[in-house]
Amino acid sequence: EHGLEDVMMDFYGGSYDVLLCTTIIESGLDVPTANTLIVFDADRLGLSQMYQLRGRVGRSNRQAYAYFTVRPDKMLTEVAEQRLTAIREFTEFGAGFRVAMRDLEIRGAGNILGPEQHGHLATVGYDMYCKLIEETLREVQGVKSVQKPLETRVELKVDAYLPDDYVKDERQRMEMYKRIASISTQEDRNDIEEELLDRFGQHPPVVDTLLDIAQLRALANRLGVMIILKKGKDLTMRVDKRYAPNGDLMLRAMQDTDGRLRITTGAAEAILLKDIPGSDADMLREGVEVLKKLVVRLAKLEEEKKAAEEAEKAETNA
């Protein structure tokens, strides 16, 4: 009879097409050829467990799928529904931190200022520790919390990652993922591209796509966009009105995009980039170029409006 190690080696080598196993598969097993994962009774698992399980597929450059199933006649608890919703929402690169924070929200963080709290500052990092302390103190003091920053998601079917043979060290790869995810300006992107070239050589096209995604997220976030989708030949950017810039200034800024952009109004406001030929990757690149111009124009109009308001205020006081 084959032992567990023999079975895994046979599966890794392609002798079997299907592996039926327990959640032990979450424990760091790396099978690059595996492209489909089906989890039964997913409502019984924790959020971190589901995230680790999902990471067992998609470990190469091939498209992968993860299905988390529940029994159709079973009544799910509120916590189970929250976990399944979270694992469905957080799919883009850098989502691990957001999954951890959502898990913290669902399970509760304990009493960070009291004796019941366990753990070490090094576990969460100094910056996060200070942020948690600050938020908790504001809550204890009854200070109204500030609005949470908008999180923009990009849902396009593109290959975007740092290949193992390009950035070979896993720690360096995670460091670069974090750096890329923090891109907010063209200057940030230029700096990272120069660093990649200097440290690892000329980067492949999938890294360009990764940089495009990060830059598009940053640009769209500036416009109050919460999610970016492809619909036919259009790039649809759904707007959260709480974070959207001044509507009049936005319309004026859009006049400089040669009619490429339109705004849909109503309950689900969105910005549309119309009629983009080519693949999702082409749509991604076009979105970056158009939004760069829009954001620059919008910033200029906002500066002019602010200057005019300050001049009017000074004249009134005089």
C-alpha positions as CSV (number, residue, x, y, z in Angstrom):
1,E,0.0,0.0,0.0
2,H,1.1,3.5,-0.7
3,G,1.7,5.8,2.3
4,L,0.6,9.5,2.3
5,E,4.0,10.6,1.1
6,D,3.9,8.2,-1.8
7,V,0.3,9.3,-2.8
8,M,1.3,12.9,-2.7
9,M,4.4,12.3,-4.8
10,D,2.3,10.3,-7.4
11,F,-0.3,13.2,-7.5
12,Y,2.5,15.7,-7.9
13,G,4.0,13.7,-10.7
14,G,0.6,13.5,-12.5
15,S,-0.2,9.8,-11.9
16,Y,-3.5,10.9,-10.5
17,D,-5.9,13.6,-11.8
18,V,-7.9,14.0,-8.5
19,L,-6.8,14.0,-4.9
20,L,-9.4,13.5,-2.2
21,C,-8.2,14.6,1.2
22,T,-8.9,16.4,4.4
23,T,-7.9,20.0,5.2
24,I,-4.3,18.8,5.7
25,I,-3.8,20.0,2.1
26,E,-3.7,23.5,3.5
27,S,-0.4,22.9,5.2
28,G,1.9,24.4,2.6
29,L,1.7,21.7,0.0
30,D,2.8,23.1,-3.4
31,V,1.4,21.4,-6.5
32,P,1.8,23.9,-9.4
33,T,-0.2,21.8,-11.8
34,A,-3.3,21.7,-9.6
35,N,-5.8,24.1,-11.1
36,T,-9.2,23.3,-9.4
37,L,-10.1,23.0,-5.7
38,I,-13.5,21.9,-4.4
39,V,-14.1,22.3,-0.7
40,F,-17.1,20.5,0.9
41,D,-18.9,21.9,4.0
42,A,-17.0,25.2,3.7
43,D,-19.2,26.8,6.4
44,R,-17.4,24.6,9.0
45,L,-14.0,26.2,8.3
46,G,-12.4,29.4,9.6
47,L,-11.6,32.3,7.2
48,S,-7.8,31.8,7.5
49,Q,-8.3,28.1,6.8
50,M,-10.3,28.9,3.6
51,Y,-7.7,31.4,2.5
52,Q,-4.9,28.8,3.0
53,L,-6.9,26.2,1.1
54,R,-7.5,28.6,-1.8
55,G,-3.8,29.2,-2.0
56,R,-3.2,25.5,-3.0
57,V,-4.3,26.3,-6.5
58,G,-3.2,29.1,-8.9
59,R,0.5,28.6,-7.9
60,S,1.7,28.8,-11.5
61,N,0.8,30.9,-14.5
62,R,-2.3,28.8,-15.4
63,Q,-5.9,29.9,-14.6
64,A,-7.2,28.3,-11.4
65,Y,-10.6,27.9,-9.7
66,A,-11.6,27.4,-6.1
67,Y,-15.1,26.3,-5.2
68,F,-16.3,26.5,-1.6
69,T,-19.6,24.6,-1.3
70,V,-22.2,24.2,1.4
71,R,-25.1,21.8,1.8
72,P,-28.2,23.3,0.0
73,D,-30.6,22.4,2.9
74,K,-28.4,23.8,5.7
75,M,-29.1,27.0,7.6
76,L,-25.9,28.9,7.8
77,T,-24.9,31.0,10.9
78,E,-24.3,34.7,10.5
79,V,-20.6,34.2,11.2
80,A,-20.3,31.4,8.5
81,E,-22.0,33.7,5.9
82,Q,-19.6,36.5,6.8
83,R,-16.6,34.3,6.3
84,L,-17.9,33.0,2.9
85,T,-18.6,36.5,1.8
86,A,-15.1,37.6,2.7
87,I,-13.4,34.8,0.9
88,R,-15.4,35.6,-2.2
89,E,-14.7,39.3,-2.1
90,F,-10.9,39.3,-1.5
91,T,-9.4,37.8,-4.6
92,E,-6.8,40.3,-5.8
93,F,-3.1,40.3,-5.0
94,G,-2.2,41.6,-1.5
95,A,-5.6,40.3,-0.1
96,G,-4.0,38.3,2.7
97,F,-3.8,41.3,5.0
98,R,-7.4,42.2,4.3
99,V,-8.5,38.7,5.0
100,A,-6.7,38.7,8.3
101,M,-8.3,42.0,9.2
102,R,-11.8,40.8,8.3
103,D,-11.2,37.6,10.3
104,L,-10.2,39.9,13.2
105,E,-13.5,41.8,12.8
106,I,-15.6,38.6,12.7
107,R,-13.9,36.9,15.7
108,G,-13.2,40.1,17.7
109,A,-9.9,41.6,18.7
110,G,-10.1,41.0,22.4
111,N,-9.3,43.8,24.9
112,I,-6.2,45.5,23.6
113,L,-5.8,47.7,26.7
114,G,-6.6,45.0,29.3
115,P,-5.1,41.8,30.8
116,E,-7.2,39.5,28.5
117,Q,-5.2,40.5,25.4
118,H,-2.4,38.1,24.4
119,G,0.4,38.2,21.9
120,H,3.3,40.4,21.1
121,L,3.8,43.7,19.3
122,A,6.1,42.0,16.8
123,T,3.2,39.8,15.6
124,V,1.2,42.7,14.1
125,G,4.1,45.2,13.5
126,Y,4.7,48.5,15.1
127,D,2.7,50.6,12.7
128,M,-0.4,48.4,13.0
129,Y,0.0,48.2,16.8
130,C,0.0,52.0,17.0
131,K,-3.0,52.3,14.7
132,L,-5.0,49.8,16.8
133,I,-4.0,51.6,20.0
134,E,-5.0,54.9,18.5
135,E,-8.4,53.6,17.3
136,T,-9.1,52.0,20.6
137,L,-8.3,55.1,22.6
138,R,-10.6,57.2,20.4
139,E,-13.4,54.7,21.0
140,V,-12.8,54.8,24.8
141,Q,-12.8,58.6,24.7
142,G,-16.0,58.7,22.7
143,V,-14.4,60.4,19.7
144,K,-16.2,59.8,16.5
145,S,-14.1,57.7,14.2
146,V,-13.0,59.1,10.9
147,Q,-14.3,57.6,7.6
148,K,-12.4,54.5,6.6
149,P,-10.4,54.8,3.4
150,L,-12.0,53.4,0.3
151,E,-10.8,50.1,-1.0
152,T,-10.8,49.7,-4.8
153,R,-11.0,46.3,-6.4
154,V,-10.0,45.4,-10.0
155,E,-11.8,42.4,-11.5
156,L,-10.3,41.7,-14.9
157,K,-9.1,38.4,-16.4
158,V,-5.4,39.1,-16.7
159,D,-2.2,37.3,-15.7
160,A,-0.5,39.6,-13.2
161,Y,2.2,38.3,-10.8
162,L,5.9,38.2,-10.0
163,P,7.2,34.9,-11.5
164,D,9.3,32.7,-9.2
165,D,12.1,32.6,-11.8
166,Y,12.2,36.5,-11.9
167,V,12.2,37.2,-8.1
168,K,13.5,33.9,-6.7
169,D,13.6,34.7,-3.0
170,E,10.1,34.4,-1.4
171,R,10.7,37.2,1.1
172,Q,11.9,39.6,-1.5
173,R,8.9,38.6,-3.6
174,M,6.4,39.5,-0.8
175,E,8.3,42.7,-0.2
176,M,7.9,43.7,-3.8
177,Y,4.2,42.7,-3.8
178,K,3.7,45.1,-0.9
179,R,5.6,47.9,-2.6
180,I,3.6,47.5,-5.8
181,A,0.3,47.4,-3.9
182,S,1.2,50.8,-2.4
183,I,1.7,52.6,-5.7
184,S,-0.2,55.9,-5.7
185,T,1.5,58.1,-8.4
186,Q,3.3,57.7,-11.7
187,E,6.5,58.6,-9.8
188,D,5.9,55.6,-7.4
189,R,5.6,53.3,-10.4
190,N,8.7,54.7,-12.1
191,D,10.7,54.2,-8.9
192,I,9.5,50.6,-8.6
193,E,10.2,49.8,-12.2
194,E,13.8,51.2,-11.8
195,E,14.3,49.1,-8.7
196,L,13.0,45.9,-10.4
197,L,15.4,46.5,-13.3
198,D,18.3,47.2,-11.0
199,R,17.7,44.2,-8.7
200,F,16.2,41.5,-10.9
201,G,16.7,42.6,-14.5
202,Q,14.2,43.3,-17.3
203,H,10.8,42.3,-16.1
204,P,8.4,40.1,-18.1
205,P,4.9,41.3,-19.4
206,V,3.0,39.8,-16.4
207,V,4.9,42.2,-14.1
208,D,3.9,45.1,-16.3
209,T,0.3,44.0,-15.9
210,L,0.7,43.8,-12.2
211,L,2.0,47.4,-12.1
212,D,-0.9,48.4,-14.4
213,I,-3.4,47.0,-11.9
214,A,-1.8,48.7,-8.9
215,Q,-1.8,52.1,-10.8
216,L,-5.3,51.7,-12.0
217,R,-6.5,51.0,-8.5
218,A,-4.7,54.1,-7.2
219,L,-6.1,56.3,-9.9
220,A,-9.7,55.0,-9.6
221,N,-9.5,55.3,-5.8
222,R,-8.9,59.0,-6.3
223,L,-12.2,59.2,-8.2
224,G,-14.2,57.3,-5.5
225,V,-14.4,54.0,-7.5
226,M,-15.0,50.9,-5.4
227,I,-14.9,48.2,-8.1
228,I,-13.7,48.0,-11.7
229,L,-15.3,45.5,-14.1
230,K,-15.3,44.7,-17.8
231,K,-18.7,44.7,-19.5
232,G,-18.5,44.0,-23.2
233,K,-16.0,46.5,-24.7
234,D,-16.5,48.9,-21.8
235,L,-14.6,49.4,-18.6
236,T,-17.2,49.9,-15.8
237,M,-16.0,51.7,-12.6
238,R,-18.7,51.8,-9.9
239,V,-18.5,54.8,-7.7
240,D,-19.1,55.1,-4.0
241,K,-20.7,58.5,-3.7
242,R,-19.3,59.1,-0.2
243,Y,-15.8,59.2,-1.7
244,A,-16.5,60.8,-5.1
245,P,-15.0,64.2,-5.9
246,N,-17.1,67.3,-6.7
247,G,-19.6,66.4,-9.5
248,D,-19.3,69.6,-11.5
249,L,-15.5,69.5,-11.4
250,M,-15.6,65.9,-12.5
251,L,-17.8,66.6,-15.5
252,R,-15.5,69.5,-16.5
253,A,-12.4,67.3,-16.2
254,M,-14.1,64.6,-18.3
255,Q,-14.5,67.0,-21.2
256,D,-10.7,66.7,-21.8
257,T,-11.0,62.9,-22.5
258,D,-12.4,63.2,-26.0
259,G,-15.7,61.7,-25.0
260,R,-14.1,58.4,-23.9
261,L,-15.6,58.7,-20.4
262,R,-19.3,58.9,-19.4
263,I,-21.1,58.9,-16.1
264,T,-24.2,56.9,-15.3
265,T,-26.4,58.4,-12.6
266,G,-28.9,56.9,-10.3
267,A,-28.6,54.5,-7.4
268,A,-25.6,52.7,-8.9
269,E,-23.4,55.6,-10.2
270,A,-20.5,54.5,-12.5
271,I,-17.8,55.9,-14.8
272,L,-17.7,54.2,-18.2
273,L,-14.7,54.0,-20.5
274,K,-16.3,53.2,-23.8
275,D,-15.4,50.9,-26.7
276,I,-12.0,49.6,-25.9
277,P,-10.7,47.0,-28.5
278,G,-8.5,44.1,-27.6
279,S,-8.1,41.9,-24.5
280,D,-8.6,42.6,-20.8
281,A,-4.9,43.6,-20.6
282,D,-5.4,46.1,-23.4
283,M,-8.4,47.5,-21.5
284,L,-6.3,47.7,-18.4
285,R,-3.6,49.7,-20.1
286,E,-6.1,52.0,-21.8
287,G,-7.8,52.6,-18.4
288,V,-4.5,53.7,-16.8
289,E,-3.7,56.1,-19.6
290,V,-7.2,57.8,-19.7
291,L,-7.5,58.0,-15.9
292,K,-4.0,59.5,-15.6
293,K,-5.2,62.4,-17.7
294,L,-8.5,62.7,-15.9
295,V,-6.9,62.8,-12.4
296,V,-4.3,65.4,-13.4
297,R,-7.1,67.6,-14.9
298,L,-9.3,67.1,-11.9
299,A,-6.5,68.0,-9.5
300,K,-5.9,71.2,-11.4
301,L,-9.6,72.2,-11.4
302,E,-9.7,71.5,-7.6
303,E,-6.7,73.8,-7.0
304,E,-8.3,76.5,-9.1
305,K,-11.6,76.2,-7.2
306,K,-9.7,76.3,-3.8
307,A,-7.7,79.4,-4.9
308,A,-10.9,81.2,-6.0
309,E,-12.6,80.4,-2.7
310,E,-9.7,81.6,-0.7
311,A,-9.5,84.8,-2.8
312,E,-13.3,85.4,-2.3
313,K,-12.9,84.8,1.4
314,A,-10.0,87.2,1.7
315,E,-12.0,89.9,-0.3
316,T,-15.0,89.5,2.0
317,N,-12.9,89.8,5.2
318,A,-11.2,92.9,3.8
